[in-house]
Amino acid sequence: MLLVNRDCAPADEADMRFGVTVTKKIGNAVVRNRMKRRFRALLREALPHAGIAGADHVMIGREGGVERDFALLREELAVALSRAAEGKGDPPRKRGGPRAHHGRGK
C-alpha cells in the first residue's frame, strides 16, 4: 500500500481518500474489476478506524490478488495500515521473475 500525505488541509480536517490500481498484466477486464471491487470493499471497511487522516491510500493489485482469501487480504491490509501509522514503509518484496536484472553483462 502506498500513502501520500496531503498538506493542503490540517490532518484532523482532511478526509481520507483511497485509490486502487491494477495493471493489465493481472488479467482481462473482468478479473481486474473484480480485484478492484474487493480492494474497495476492504478499504471502505478498514479506513474509518485504521486509516491515516490527511493521506491518500493507494492499493496496487498484484498477481494472485483475486484468488487470495478475503480474510487474509483484510489481515494484510490491517498490518500495512498499522505499519504506515508507525511511519514504516512496506517490507521489501523479493525480486525475481523475467524482469529482474542482476547487473549488466559486459
N, C-alpha and C positions, 0 to 999 in steps of 0.2 A: 504494500500500500504506500502511496506517495502522498505526503502532506505539503501543502503550500500555504504559508501564513500570509494573510491579507492585512496590510497596515492601514487600510482606508477607514476603519472604524475600531473603536476600543473592543477588546476581546469579549467583554461581557455584553456588548450590544450587538455584536456581529452574529449573523446566522451561520449555522454550519451547512456547508454545501458539499455535494458529492458529485462525482462523475465516474463513469465506467467506460473502459475502452477494451475492445477485443479485436485482435488482428485477424486478417483474413486467413492467416496460416492455421488458425484453430479449426476452421471448418466452413461449411456453407452458411448462408444467412440464417437458416433455421437454428443451427447449432449455436452460432454467435448470439442470436437474440435470446435463446434460452439461457445462455450463460449470463447475459446482461440482466435478464429478469431475476435470476437467482441472486446476483450481486446486489441489485437494487433492494430486494426484499431483506437481505441481510443488513444492508446499510440503514434502511428505514427502521429496523428493529434495534440496531446497536448504537447508532449515533446519538439519540436523545440522552442516553445515560453514560456513554463512554467516549463520545466524540470530543474533539478539541474545538472550543469556541473560537471563531475567527479564522478557522483553517478550512481550506478546500481539501476534501478527502477524495482521493482518486484510486480506484481499483483497476488493475490491469489484468485482464484474463490471460491465463497461461494454459498450456496443454494439460488436459486431464481435469480441468475445472468443471466440466459438465457432468462427468461421471462421478466426481467426488461426492461423498456423503454430505448432506446438508448440515448435519450436526457437526461434522468435522470442520467444514468451512466456517461455521459460526464460532467454533473454538479458536481457529486460526485467526479470524478477524479480531476476536477479543484480545488475543496475545499481541497482535500487531498494534491495536489501539492502545493497549497498556504500555507497550514499548515506546510508541510515539509520545504518549503523555509524559514519559520519563525523559524524553529528549533523545532517545536512542533510535537509530535507523533500523532498517530491515537487516537481519543477519545475512551474511554473504551467501549467494547461491553458488552451487557447483557449476563450473564452466565445463562445457562438453558439447558433443554433437558436431555436426559437419561445419559449423561456422566458427568454432573455436580456433584461435590462432595461437600457436605455440612458438612464436618467434619467426623471424624471416630467414629463409634459406639463401645463402649466397654462393 
